[in-house]
Amino acid sequence: MTDKQQLTIRKKPINDRLFGRVLLLALTILFSSFAIAHGVDEQTRLFLQSNTGANFIPFMYIGAKHMITGYDHLLFLCGVIFFLFRTRDILIYVSLFTLGHSTTLLLGVLMEVQLNAYLIDAVIALSIVYKGFDNLGGFRKLLGKSPNSKLVVFIFGLFHGFGLATKLQEFQLPQDGLLSNLIAFNVGVELGQFAALAMILIAISAWRRHSSFMRFATVSNTLLMSSGFLLMALQLSLYFQS
C-alpha cells in the first residue's frame, strides 16, 4: 500500500467526524434561530387584531411563517424522519402528522375549544422527548417493543394542531371570513412545513452518506430529547406562573 493510499484511509474518518460535527453545529444554530424567531411578531399581531373579512394571502403567509419558525413542530418532524430512508415512509408519516394537526387546527378554532396554551405546548415538547427516546430504542429496551409509531405520530399531530389553534384563539378572530382565513392559514402551514422539511431532508440525506451518521445518531437523538425536556420545563414553569 502506498503512502498516498494510507493517508487517504486515515483522512476519511477524520473528515466524516468533522462533517458530523459541523452538521450538528449547523442544526443547533438553525434551531436556535427558530427559537428566537418563534411566536407572533408585533406587525402580525396588529394585523390579526384589526383584521375583518376574508384575507386569504395574508393568512397563508402568516401560516407559512409560523411553521417555518415553529421550532417545536420542526424538532418533532426531524425526529420522525431521522431513521426513515424510503420516500414512501416519509410521505406516510408526514401525511399522518398533517392530518392530525389540520383537523384540530380547524375544529379547535371553529368549535372554540378552550385549552391552556402552556399545557398544550408542554405536550408538544413531550412529543419531541418521545421521538428522541423512541429513536434511541428506549421503548424496546424497557417494554420489549415500540408503540405503534404511525398512531403515535397522528395523535401527537392532533396536539400540535391544538397548539396552532390556541395561538389563533388569542386574537379572537371575527366570524366574518373565519373559515376562509383558517383554510388559508392551514395552507400556509403546509407550505411552510414542506419548505422546512425539504431543507431538513437535504441535510440528513447528505449526512447519511458519511459514516459519521450512525456514530452521531445517538448524540443527535439525545440532544433532541434534551431539547424536548427543556421546552417542556419552560412551558410548565410558565403555566404555574400564570
N, C-alpha and C positions, 0 to 999 in steps of 0.2 A: 504494500500500500504506500502510495507516495505521500510526501509531506502535505501537499495540497489537499488530498482526499481526507487525511486525518484532521486537518484544520477545518474542513467543511463539516465533518461529523461533530467536532467539538463545538462549532459555532451554532449549529441548528438548535439544540436545546436552549442555549442562551437566548437566541432570537425568539424562540417560542415563549420563553418565560417573560422576556421583555415585552413581547406583543400582548400577552395576557395582562401584565401589569398596566400597560398603557391603556388597554381597553377598559379595564376595571376603573382606572382613574377617570377616563373619559365619561364612563357611565355614571360615576359618582358625581362629577361636576354637572353632567346633564340633568340628573335628577335633583341635585341641589338647586339648580337654576329653576327647575319646575316648582320646587317647594317655595322658593322666594316669590315666584310669579303667580302661584295658585291663589284663586279667590276672585272676587269681583272688584275690578278697579273702579275708581270714582266716576269716570265717564260712563261706564256701563251701568253703574248703579243709578246715576241720574236718568239715563235713558229708560231703564226698566221702571223707575218710579213715576216717570211722566208719560210713558207710552200709552197710546189709545189706538184701538183698532188693530187690524192685521198688518204686520210688518215682516214679511217672510225673510227677506235677505238679511236685515239686521239681526233677527233672532237666529238665523242659520249661522251667521258669523260668530255670534256670542257662544252658540253651542260648540262650534269647532274650536274656538279659543279656549273655552273652559276645559274641553277634553285634552287638548294639547298641553295645557298647563296642569292637568289633573294628575299629579304625581302618584296619588294613591291608586287610581284606576290603572295607570300605566305600569306601576310596580307589580300589581296583581297579574296583569296580562303578560308581563315579562316572565313571571314565574310560570304561568300557564304554558307558554310556548317554549320554555327553556329546553326541554327534552323532547319536543315534537319535531321530528325530522321530515315527515311527509306533509305535503301541501294539503292533502285531504283531511288529515287530522287537525291541522291548524284551522282550516275553514270550519270544521265541525265545532271545535271548542269555542272559537271566536263567535260563531253564529249563536251558540247556546248562551254565551255571555251577553251578546247583543239583544237576543230575545228577552232575556231576563230584565236587563236594565231599561229597555224600551217600554216594556209592559208597565213596570212600576213608576217610571217617569211620567207616563201619560195618565195612568189611573190615579197615581198619588196626588197630582195637581187637580185633575178634573173632579175627583171624588173628595178632595180636600182632606186627605188622610194626614192627620197631625201626628208627627213623630219628632222626638227630640233629635235635633241635628247632630249634637255631640255624640249621642249613643249610636246613631246610625254610622257616623264616621268612625267610631270605635270598632264597630262590627266590620266595616270595610278594611280597617287596619288589621283586624283579626284574620281576614281573608288572605292578606299578604303573608302573615305568620303561617297560616295553614299551608299555603302553596310552597313556601320555602321548606317547611318541615316535611311535607309530602315528597318534594324533590330529593330531599336528603335520605329518603327511605325510612323516616321516623315511624310511620304507621305500621309498616311491615315488621319493624323490629319490636314494636310494642304489642300490636294486635295480630301479627301474622299475616295481615293483608291490608291493602289500602282501601279507603272508602271509594264508592263509585265516583270517579273523578268528573265524569260528564254531568252527573246530577249535582254534585257539589258546586261546580262552576256555574251552572244555571241558577242555583239557589243564591249563591253569592252575587250573581248578576242582578237578582231581584233587590238585594240590599244596596248595591251600587246605584241602581235606578232610584231608589228612595232617597239616596244621598243627593242626587241631582234634583229630585223633586223638592226636597226641603230647602235647597238653595233658592229655587224659583218662588216658593211659597213665601219667603221672607219679604218679597216685594208686592204681594197682594195684587197680582196682575188682574186687570179688568176682564170681565166676561166677554166683552166685545172683541172678537177676533182671537179668543183664547186658544181654541182648538188649532187654528191655522198657525198661530205663533208657537204652540207646543210641538207641532209636527215639524216646523222649520227648525226649532231648537234641536230636536232629536236628529233630524237630517244632518245638521251641523256637527252634532256629537259623533255621528257615524263617520262623517268625512274626516274629522279631527282624529278619531280613533284609527282610521285607515292610514292616515299620513304618519302618525306616530308609530303605529305598528310596523309600517313599511321600513322606517328607519331602524327600529329595534331588530327586525328580521335581518336586514342587511348586515348590521353589526354582528349579530350572533352567528349568521351564516359564514361570515368571513372568519370569525373566531374558531368555528368548528373545524376549519381546515388546518388548524395548528394543534399540535399535541398538547399544548397548554390548556385547551378547553376542558378536558376531563380532569386535569390536575387542579384547575381553579374552580371546578364546578361546586365543590364543597364550600370553598370560601365564598363564592358568589351567592349561593343559597343561604349560607349563614348570615351574610350581610343583608339579604332580603328579609330573613326572619327578624334580624335586629332592627331594621327599618320599620317593620310592622309593629314590633313591640314599642318602639319609641313613639310612633304615631298614635298607637292605642293609649299609651300613658298620657300623651298630650291631650287627647280628646277626653279621656276620663277626668283628668285634672280640671279641664275647662268645664266639664259637666258639673262637678262637685263645687266649683267656684260660682257657677251661675245660679 
